[in-house]
Amino acid sequence: MDNPLLHLLQLCDPALPIGGFSHSAGLETYVQKGIVHNKETASHYLHEMLTKNIFYNDGAFVSLAMNASAEKNAEKIFEIDELANATKIPEEIRMGSIKLSNRLLKIFQPVCNDELVTAYQSAVVRKSIQGHYSVAFGVIANALGINKQDALVGFFYNLAAGIVTNSVKLIPLSQQAGQEILFNVKKTISNLANQINQIDQDMIGLCSIGFDIASMEHEHLYSRLYMS
């Protein structure tokens, strides 16, 4: 018997072998510049990333992809993927999203047995779309019967956990400090998941200049632990 909670736990597991641990999404630039340097600044970075960037970009794309999947509208899903590709200006961020999507699809397409997941992966293979992580996540979550609200909470939490893990390594922080940051951001995550259906459609794809510049600068750092 299917258990959506177990599916969600697997889909959002930080240990899922898709390579998420190798991307910092520009955080490494902020750390090397000394802008993010302790628990307080790491917490601020996380809050700003979730509320000013992810909410209007990848979070919105998960929501839109789940809506289109519920309607069995493959063409709409492809359009959302094209929009996601257009909004990812830094090359490292764009390529990282594509790599995560490819690996996510390789894991879940064989076990989902879902026409939309297969159609989405086929479009990626044909190179008619790029295939982005947030869109693939939404399509797969729908195929696994995961409630949209739960899927959004899981998506935001997974990203938050990754940022905290990277902060602990890069700054560095104690594991206790990292867990306190993660504990304190839970209300924000819940609020974002609740608010995303009321998002102004014209705001989707909102450019986050500071995060984009940091991601571009990451390509030219003297030393790097992460791919983005």
Buried (B, 14 or more C-beta within 10 A) or exposed (E): EEEBEEBBEBBBBEEBEBBBBBBBBBBBBBBBEEBBBEBEBBBEBBBBBBBBBBBBBBBBBBBBBBBBBEEEBBEBBBBBBBBBBEBBBBEBBBBBBBBBBBBBBEBBBEEBEBEBBBBBBEBBEEEEBBBBBBBBBBBBBBBBEBBBBBBBBBBBBBBBBBBBBBBBBBBEBEEEBBBBBBEEBEEBBBBBBEEBEEBEEEEBBBEBEBBBBBBBBBEEBEEBEBBB
